[in-house]
Amino acid sequence: MQLNKETFVTGFALFSMFFGAGNLILPPNLGIKSGDLWLWVSIGFIISAVIIPILGIIAHARLQGTLFDFGKKVSPLFSYIYCIIIYCISIVLPSPRTASVTHEMAIAPFLGTPSWLTSSIYFALVLFFVLNRNKIVNVLGKFLTPIIFLVILSIIFIGIFSTHTPMNPSIFDTPLVNGILEGYQTFDAIGAVVVGGVIIISVKTKYDTDYNANKKLIRSAGMIAGIGLLVIYTGMIYTGALYNSFFDTQISRTELLQGLSFETLGVIGRVGLSVLVALACFTTAVGIVTGTSDFMKSFFGNSQRAYVITAIIGCLLGVIVGQFDVHHIIVIAIPALMFLYPVTIVLIILNILPERLSAPVVFRSVVFITILFSALDFFVAIGYEGFVQPILEILPLGSYNFAWIFPVIITFAVTNIFFKGKNK
């Protein structure tokens, strides 16, 4: 792994773009519910919230393009539709959620101001950074990420080495599965294909290096970000498990994080947490809005006007949707994630495979099957279980919301056997 100043700065910037609202509030909640089975939950969470996203960054390092390049082997039309859906979901759900979490945890407990005021100021600052994109890597990588790391590592360190009562048993029947599905809520796999493009453009603009140098830099930066996420996620899940006798398992995610900060760092922890929340959420919102604006800029022939208009619209949507509470936004996101996450995972994996295993016909077949079978989990998530439940019961892993996995593996194998060497 290439380690130099540019690599660390880019890696920290990438970490800060990943590490937003969901990354902060989800792991402790998993911890108190998993109890003595925290390790299995951690493994599941790491699969969907660390390994898959970092593979997405590695795919970006190889492609060195935009999100459009992830799906163009299926067809240009599919890729455009996929991009539009991903970017619309990103600026309507995870981006506003960052403002909602910031208000509930960092502003309302201290100032009691209305959420519209928080969202307005918050997204005005987001807009400033998006319109001054050359400062993104430097500011995020050099200043904000170290602060985030120090505060959260303090909570984990003190939490682990404090005196605890025995852990309560887990409330999960399938902790590994619960961990994977909760990892969906981080949006990290989707975040990887969105903010990865931001990093690509920022690196090209700032360092002006060739393809191979960029590839090494981005892959190494991705590994640094992945190690950071791994340490933080595992530490926060374990800390939540250690304190699971202190809190009711039905406590809200934001209240739990506030409680943990008070138990570990006292009153200072409350202030530190407010800074952490604001910074972690803010950097993610900047990455999402910038990525969406980059896409619209390229869609309209490298138009700077399209970039600015998209940034403004994205921030206005953030202000509007940011009025909802965190739990409401998470519930709304579940059906979309059950459908989009499998497709995104498949595109990431296909884009890191050798060309001989990922011909266009393989892309088309595998993605089609993924859409077909992930739609079953989507219908369940929106409450239409009647006509799909019999199908899910006969499919391997169908009852665990992974009905798509085995059909995808079979399709991948069959198409590679019958179309081996055919780049069609």
ZILINRA-V280436 format. One record per backbone hydrogen bond with DSSP energy under -0.5 kcal/mol. NH is the residue of the N-H (numbers start at 1). CO is the residue of the C=O. Records with the same first field share a line. If there is no record, write none. Layout:
NH: CO / CO
This chain:
3: 1
4: 2
8: 4
9: 5
10: 6
11: 7
12: 8
13: 9
14: 10
15: 11
16: 12
17: 13
18: 14
19: 15
20: 18
24: 20 / 21
25: 21
26: 22
29: 25
30: 26
31: 27
32: 28
33: 29
34: 30
35: 31
36: 168
37: 34
38: 35
40: 37
41: 37
42: 38
43: 39
44: 40
45: 41
46: 42
47: 43
48: 44
49: 45
50: 46
51: 46
52: 47
54: 50
55: 51
56: 52
57: 53
58: 54
59: 55
60: 56
61: 57
62: 58
63: 59
64: 60
69: 66
70: 67
71: 67 / 68
72: 68
74: 71
75: 71
79: 75
80: 76
81: 77
82: 78
83: 79
84: 80
85: 81
86: 82
87: 83
88: 84
89: 85
90: 86
91: 87
92: 88
93: 89
94: 89
95: 90
97: 93
98: 94 / 95
99: 95
100: 96
101: 97
102: 98
103: 99
104: 100
105: 101
106: 102
107: 102 / 103
108: 103
110: 107
111: 107
112: 107 / 108
117: 114
118: 114
119: 115
120: 116
121: 117
122: 118
123: 119
124: 120
125: 121
126: 122
127: 123
128: 124
129: 125
130: 126
131: 127
132: 128 / 129
133: 130
135: 132
136: 133
139: 135
140: 136
141: 137
142: 138
143: 139
144: 139
145: 140
147: 143
148: 144
149: 145
150: 146
151: 147
152: 148
153: 149
154: 150
155: 151
156: 152
157: 153
158: 154
159: 155
160: 156
161: 157
162: 159
171: 33
178: 174
179: 175
180: 176
181: 177
182: 178
183: 179
184: 180 / 181
185: 181 / 182
186: 183
187: 184
188: 183
191: 187
192: 188
193: 189
194: 190
195: 191
196: 191 / 192
197: 194
198: 194
199: 195
200: 196
201: 197
202: 198
203: 199
204: 200
205: 201
206: 202
207: 203
208: 203 / 204
214: 210
215: 211
216: 212
217: 213
218: 214
219: 215
220: 216
221: 217
222: 218
223: 219
224: 220
225: 221
226: 222
227: 223
228: 224
229: 225
230: 226
231: 227
232: 228
233: 229
234: 230
235: 231
236: 232
237: 233
238: 234
239: 235
240: 236
241: 237
242: 238
243: 239
244: 241
246: 243
247: 243
251: 248
256: 252
257: 253
258: 254
259: 255
260: 256
261: 257
262: 258
263: 259
264: 260
265: 261
266: 262
268: 265
269: 265
270: 266
271: 267
272: 268
273: 269
274: 270
275: 271
276: 272
277: 273
278: 274
279: 275
280: 276
281: 277
282: 278
283: 279
284: 280
285: 281
286: 282
287: 283
288: 284
289: 285
290: 286
291: 287
292: 288
293: 289
294: 290
295: 291
296: 292
297: 293
298: 294
299: 295
300: 296
301: 298
302: 297
303: 297
304: 302
307: 303
308: 304
309: 305
310: 306
311: 307
312: 308
313: 309
314: 310
315: 311
316: 312
317: 313
318: 314
319: 315
320: 316
321: 317
322: 318
323: 320
324: 321
329: 325
330: 326
331: 327
332: 328
333: 329
334: 330 / 331
336: 332
337: 333
338: 334
339: 335
340: 336
341: 337
343: 339
344: 340
345: 341
346: 342
347: 343
348: 344
349: 345
350: 346
351: 347
352: 348 / 349
353: 349 / 350
357: 354
358: 354 / 355
362: 359
363: 359
364: 360
365: 361
366: 362
367: 363
368: 364
369: 365
370: 366
371: 367
372: 368
373: 369
374: 370
375: 371
376: 373
377: 373
378: 374
379: 375
380: 376
381: 377
382: 378
383: 380
384: 379
385: 383
388: 385
389: 385
390: 386
392: 388
393: 389
394: 390 / 391
395: 391
398: 395
400: 397
401: 398
402: 397
405: 402
407: 403
408: 404
409: 405
410: 406
411: 407
412: 408
413: 409
414: 410
415: 411
416: 412
417: 413
418: 414
419: 415
420: 417
422: 419
423: 421
424: 422
